[in-house]
Amino acid sequence: MELSTWLALFAASWAISVSPGAGAVAAMNSGLTHGFKRGYITTLGLILGIMTQLVLVGAGLGAIVASSNIAFEAVKWFGVAYLIWLGISQWRAPLTQARVERGQRRETARQMIVKGWLINAANPKGTVFLLAVVPQFMSLSDPLWLQYVIIGATLAFTDLVVMAGYTALAARIFQYLKSPRHVQFLNRTFGSLFILAGLSLSLFKRAA
């Protein structure tokens, strides 16, 4: 991959990572619930989800999801159901959930990683997007596997930085939660955002 091509990819990766979506909501919710240091674990799952999407695209399975109406709808509605379930769970969360006392853990690291992974892996919008974007930065005359590694590493780097920002922003709010009313308001806000992300995904249609 030529330097000029990689610089264009690098710029596009920032735009992709900064764009608000279910991943950003998950990162902020995790930062709010656990603080920065522990909440940042969710980002690892989000990146694994992106890498899963990239592997599917590279293996040609992404094209099947994008072109097969049955496969596309199956993945889409699984993602919709999962996001809405997260939203309802957050909306109904106990008032202590968004303010975890030191030493008390409500989610294991594995649960946080799996949650982040599912959010990005079960999103056909990501598959279609990668199918449209990735070929723009690839050269058929160069080893494809190496180009996929470079693209994956670039996307992972920008997402690590951007999601750190989202998590840190929410973690700052974490410090000022003083009353059950504040906690309830934020739980319901993030619950609504997850549900909104699910409803938004439900409206996404496969290109004809």
The 8 nearest C-alpha neighbors of each residue, nearest first, counted from 0:
[[1, 4, 2, 5, 146, 137, 138, 141],
 [2, 0, 4, 3, 5, 6, 138, 136],
 [1, 3, 5, 4, 6, 0, 7, 8],
 [2, 4, 6, 5, 1, 7, 0, 8],
 [5, 3, 7, 1, 2, 6, 136, 8],
 [4, 6, 8, 2, 7, 3, 9, 1],
 [7, 5, 9, 3, 8, 4, 2, 10],
 [6, 8, 4, 10, 5, 9, 11, 3],
 [9, 7, 5, 11, 6, 10, 12, 4],
 [8, 10, 6, 12, 7, 11, 5, 153],
 [9, 11, 7, 12, 13, 8, 6, 14],
 [10, 12, 8, 14, 13, 9, 15, 7],
 [13, 11, 15, 9, 14, 10, 154, 8],
 [14, 12, 16, 15, 10, 11, 157, 17],
 [13, 15, 11, 17, 12, 16, 18, 10],
 [16, 14, 12, 13, 18, 17, 11, 154],
 [17, 15, 13, 158, 14, 18, 12, 161],
 [16, 18, 14, 15, 13, 19, 161, 158],
 [19, 17, 15, 16, 14, 20, 23, 13],
 [20, 18, 23, 17, 21, 22, 24, 16],
 [21, 19, 23, 22, 24, 18, 196, 25],
 [20, 22, 24, 23, 196, 25, 193, 118],
 [23, 21, 25, 24, 20, 26, 45, 118],
 [22, 24, 26, 20, 25, 21, 19, 27],
 [25, 23, 21, 27, 22, 26, 28, 20],
 [24, 26, 22, 28, 23, 27, 29, 21],
 [27, 25, 23, 29, 166, 24, 28, 165],
 [28, 26, 166, 30, 169, 24, 165, 29],
 [27, 29, 31, 25, 30, 26, 24, 32],
 [30, 28, 38, 32, 26, 31, 27, 33],
 [31, 29, 38, 166, 34, 170, 27, 35],
 [32, 30, 169, 170, 173, 28, 29, 34],
 [31, 33, 97, 29, 30, 98, 28, 34],
 [34, 32, 38, 30, 37, 31, 29, 99],
 [33, 35, 170, 30, 38, 31, 36, 37],
 [36, 34, 38, 30, 170, 167, 37, 39],
 [37, 35, 38, 39, 34, 40, 33, 30],
 [36, 38, 39, 35, 33, 40, 34, 30],
 [37, 39, 30, 29, 35, 33, 40, 34],
 [38, 40, 41, 37, 42, 36, 35, 166],
 [41, 39, 38, 42, 43, 37, 112, 111],
 [42, 40, 111, 112, 44, 39, 43, 115],
 [43, 41, 45, 44, 40, 39, 46, 26],
 [44, 42, 46, 41, 45, 40, 112, 47],
 [43, 45, 112, 115, 116, 47, 41, 42],
 [46, 44, 115, 116, 42, 48, 43, 47],
 [45, 47, 49, 48, 43, 44, 155, 42],
 [46, 48, 50, 44, 49, 45, 116, 51],
 [49, 47, 116, 120, 119, 51, 45, 46],
 [48, 50, 46, 52, 51, 47, 119, 53],
 [49, 51, 53, 47, 52, 48, 54, 46],
 [52, 50, 48, 54, 49, 53, 47, 120],
 [51, 53, 49, 55, 50, 54, 126, 120],
 [52, 54, 50, 56, 55, 51, 57, 49],
 [55, 53, 57, 51, 56, 52, 58, 50],
 [56, 54, 60, 61, 58, 52, 53, 57],
 [55, 57, 61, 53, 59, 54, 58, 60],
 [56, 58, 54, 55, 59, 53, 147, 61],
 [59, 57, 55, 56, 60, 54, 61, 53],
 [58, 60, 56, 61, 62, 57, 55, 63],
 [61, 59, 55, 63, 62, 58, 56, 64],
 [60, 62, 56, 55, 64, 63, 59, 126],
 [61, 63, 65, 60, 59, 64, 66, 56],
 [62, 64, 60, 66, 61, 65, 67, 59],
 [65, 63, 71, 61, 70, 67, 62, 66],
 [64, 66, 62, 63, 67, 71, 127, 61],
 [65, 67, 63, 64, 62, 68, 71, 205],
 [68, 66, 70, 64, 69, 63, 65, 71],
 [67, 69, 71, 70, 72, 66, 205, 64],
 [68, 70, 72, 71, 67, 73, 64, 74],
 [71, 69, 64, 73, 67, 72, 68, 74],
 [70, 72, 64, 68, 74, 69, 73, 65],
 [71, 73, 75, 69, 74, 70, 76, 68],
 [74, 72, 70, 71, 75, 76, 69, 77],
 [75, 73, 77, 71, 72, 76, 121, 78],
 [76, 74, 72, 78, 77, 73, 123, 71],
 [77, 75, 79, 78, 73, 74, 72, 80],
 [76, 78, 80, 74, 75, 79, 81, 73],
 [77, 79, 121, 81, 75, 76, 80, 122],
 [80, 78, 197, 76, 82, 77, 81, 201],
 [79, 81, 77, 83, 78, 82, 76, 84],
 [80, 82, 84, 78, 79, 83, 77, 85],
 [83, 81, 197, 85, 79, 84, 193, 80],
 [84, 82, 194, 86, 80, 85, 197, 81],
 [83, 85, 81, 87, 86, 82, 80, 88],
 [86, 84, 82, 88, 83, 87, 89, 81],
 [87, 85, 190, 193, 83, 194, 89, 84],
 [86, 88, 90, 84, 89, 85, 190, 91],
 [89, 87, 85, 91, 86, 90, 92, 84],
 [88, 90, 190, 92, 86, 87, 91, 186],
 [91, 89, 187, 190, 87, 88, 186, 92],
 [90, 92, 88, 89, 87, 93, 187, 186],
 [91, 93, 89, 90, 88, 96, 94, 186],
 [94, 92, 95, 96, 91, 183, 97, 89],
 [93, 95, 96, 183, 179, 182, 92, 97],
 [94, 96, 98, 93, 97, 99, 182, 179],
 [97, 95, 98, 93, 94, 99, 92, 32],
 [98, 96, 32, 95, 182, 31, 99, 186],
 [99, 97, 95, 96, 32, 100, 173, 176],
 [98, 100, 96, 103, 97, 33, 101, 32],
 [99, 101, 103, 102, 98, 104, 95, 33],
 [100, 102, 103, 99, 104, 33, 98, 34],
 [101, 103, 100, 104, 99, 105, 33, 37],
 [104, 102, 100, 101, 99, 105, 106, 33],
 [105, 103, 106, 102, 107, 99, 33, 100],
 [104, 106, 103, 107, 96, 99, 33, 32],
 [107, 105, 104, 110, 111, 108, 109, 33],
 [106, 108, 110, 109, 111, 105, 104, 112],
 [107, 109, 111, 110, 112, 106, 40, 41],
 [108, 110, 112, 107, 111, 113, 106, 114],
 [111, 109, 113, 107, 112, 108, 106, 114],
 [110, 112, 41, 108, 114, 109, 113, 115],
 [111, 113, 44, 109, 41, 115, 114, 110],
 [114, 112, 116, 110, 115, 111, 44, 109],
 [115, 113, 111, 117, 112, 116, 110, 118],
 [114, 116, 44, 45, 112, 118, 41, 113],
 [115, 117, 44, 48, 45, 113, 114, 118],
 [116, 118, 120, 114, 119, 121, 115, 113],
 [119, 117, 115, 116, 121, 120, 114, 22],
 [120, 118, 48, 117, 122, 116, 121, 45],
 [119, 121, 48, 117, 122, 116, 118, 52],
 [122, 120, 78, 117, 119, 118, 74, 123],
 [121, 123, 124, 119, 125, 120, 78, 75],
 [124, 122, 126, 125, 75, 127, 74, 121],
 [125, 123, 127, 122, 126, 128, 203, 200],
 [124, 126, 128, 123, 127, 122, 129, 52],
 [127, 125, 123, 129, 128, 124, 61, 52],
 [126, 128, 130, 124, 125, 129, 65, 123],
 [127, 129, 125, 131, 126, 130, 124, 132],
 [128, 130, 132, 126, 131, 133, 127, 125],
 [131, 129, 127, 128, 132, 133, 126, 56],
 [130, 132, 128, 129, 133, 127, 134, 135],
 [131, 133, 129, 135, 134, 130, 128, 136],
 [132, 134, 135, 129, 136, 130, 131, 137],
 [135, 133, 137, 136, 132, 131, 130, 138],
 [136, 134, 133, 132, 137, 131, 138, 8],
 [137, 135, 134, 133, 4, 8, 138, 132],
 [138, 136, 134, 135, 139, 146, 133, 0],
 [137, 139, 140, 141, 136, 0, 143, 134],
 [138, 140, 141, 137, 143, 142, 134, 146],
 [139, 141, 138, 142, 143, 137, 0, 146],
 [142, 140, 139, 138, 143, 0, 146, 137],
 [143, 141, 144, 145, 146, 140, 139, 138],
 [142, 144, 146, 145, 141, 147, 139, 137],
 [143, 145, 147, 146, 142, 148, 57, 149],
 [146, 144, 148, 147, 143, 142, 149, 141],
 [145, 147, 149, 143, 148, 144, 150, 0],
 [146, 148, 150, 144, 145, 149, 151, 143],
 [147, 149, 145, 151, 146, 150, 152, 144],
 [150, 148, 146, 152, 147, 151, 153, 145],
 [149, 151, 147, 153, 148, 152, 146, 154],
 [150, 152, 148, 154, 153, 149, 147, 155],
 [153, 151, 155, 149, 150, 154, 148, 156],
 [152, 154, 150, 156, 155, 151, 149, 157],
 [153, 155, 151, 157, 156, 152, 12, 158],
 [154, 156, 152, 158, 153, 157, 46, 151],
 [157, 155, 159, 153, 158, 154, 152, 160],
 [156, 158, 160, 159, 154, 155, 13, 161],
 [157, 159, 161, 155, 16, 160, 156, 162],
 [160, 158, 156, 157, 162, 161, 163, 155],
 [159, 161, 163, 157, 158, 162, 156, 164],
 [162, 160, 158, 164, 163, 159, 157, 17],
 [163, 161, 165, 164, 159, 160, 158, 166],
 [164, 162, 166, 160, 161, 165, 167, 159],
 [163, 165, 161, 167, 162, 166, 168, 160],
 [164, 166, 162, 168, 27, 163, 167, 26],
 [167, 165, 30, 27, 163, 26, 169, 168],
 [168, 166, 170, 164, 35, 169, 165, 163],
 [169, 167, 165, 171, 170, 166, 164, 172],
 [168, 170, 31, 27, 30, 172, 166, 171],
 [171, 169, 34, 30, 173, 167, 31, 35],
 [170, 172, 173, 169, 168, 174, 167, 175],
 [171, 173, 169, 170, 174, 175, 31, 176],
 [174, 172, 170, 31, 171, 175, 176, 169],
 [175, 173, 172, 171, 176, 170, 34, 177],
 [176, 174, 172, 173, 177, 171, 181, 178],
 [177, 175, 173, 174, 181, 178, 182, 172],
 [176, 178, 175, 181, 179, 182, 174, 180],
 [177, 179, 180, 181, 176, 182, 183, 94],
 [180, 178, 182, 181, 94, 183, 177, 95],
 [181, 179, 183, 178, 182, 184, 94, 177],
 [182, 180, 184, 178, 179, 183, 176, 185],
 [183, 181, 179, 185, 180, 184, 94, 97],
 [182, 184, 186, 180, 181, 185, 94, 179],
 [183, 185, 181, 187, 182, 186, 188, 180],
 [186, 184, 188, 182, 187, 183, 189, 181],
 [187, 185, 183, 189, 188, 184, 90, 89],
 [186, 188, 90, 190, 184, 185, 189, 191],
 [189, 187, 185, 191, 190, 186, 184, 192],
 [188, 190, 192, 191, 186, 187, 185, 193],
 [189, 191, 86, 89, 90, 187, 193, 188],
 [190, 192, 194, 188, 189, 193, 187, 86],
 [191, 193, 189, 195, 194, 190, 196, 188],
 [192, 194, 86, 196, 190, 195, 191, 82],
 [195, 193, 83, 86, 197, 191, 196, 192],
 [196, 194, 192, 198, 197, 193, 191, 199],
 [195, 197, 199, 193, 194, 198, 21, 192],
 [198, 196, 79, 194, 82, 200, 195, 199],
 [199, 197, 201, 195, 200, 196, 194, 202],
 [200, 198, 196, 197, 201, 202, 195, 203],
 [199, 201, 197, 203, 202, 198, 79, 196],
 [200, 202, 198, 199, 203, 79, 197, 76],
 [203, 201, 200, 199, 204, 198, 197, 75],
 [204, 202, 200, 201, 199, 205, 124, 75],
 [205, 203, 202, 206, 201, 200, 207, 72],
 [204, 206, 207, 65, 203, 71, 68, 66],
 [207, 205, 204, 65, 66, 127, 203, 68],
 [206, 205, 66, 204, 68, 65, 67, 71]]
